[in-house]
């Protein structure tokens, strides 16, 4: 089967990783392969780092508004910069939330939308974008999966990149100084920092500064259709 070849040969040869020690190597391999088939149907311009950096500024505004067609906007803006983005629903036995790799000279970001909330979705997207801009073409990155030779430093760097683009450390500090926040405060800071109220709420939840039961009304669902 193709998955068997892909699992045993393709990942090892192209990306120097082995999924042998992961819980469900064949499910992850099948998910990765599906993403490549989806990517093959997309036409991207030649990748230009400068253009992709400019695209991220545009995408930050899409993130802040999170319109219904956020995904088609995300995909088309990235294609113009030479980056393919595909949505591949997670397979039951492959609890993965994203992946980044280069196919020839084209970067591919593959997302699952696993957490179904906009703050998580955008953080994962910018994390994957960080891998493209900061790390090598020979690397493959699988999020929420432990695999051989996983580079924890590169993951930390990609996290820091995502923090910078979604809500920077400095912006977060300004918000923390204003705690406790009213609804008016949250919306004011979101507008000021060109982010989404859900990003602020999600950060406060992640830092355990507010319980996960608080602020649900700010979080938007992630719907791809």
Buried (B, 14 or more C-beta within 10 A) or exposed (E): EEBEEBBBEBBBEBBEBBBEEBEBBBBBBBBBBBBBEBBEEBEBEEBBEEBBEBBBEBBBEBBBEBEEEBBEBBBEBBBBBBBBBBBBEBBEEBBBBBBBBBBEEBBBBBBBBBBEBBBBBBBBBBBBBBBBEEBEEEBBBBBBBEBEEEEEEBBEBBBBBBBBBBBBEEBBEEBEEEEEBEEEBBBBBBEEBBBBBBBBBBBBBEEEBBEEEEBEEBBBEBEEE
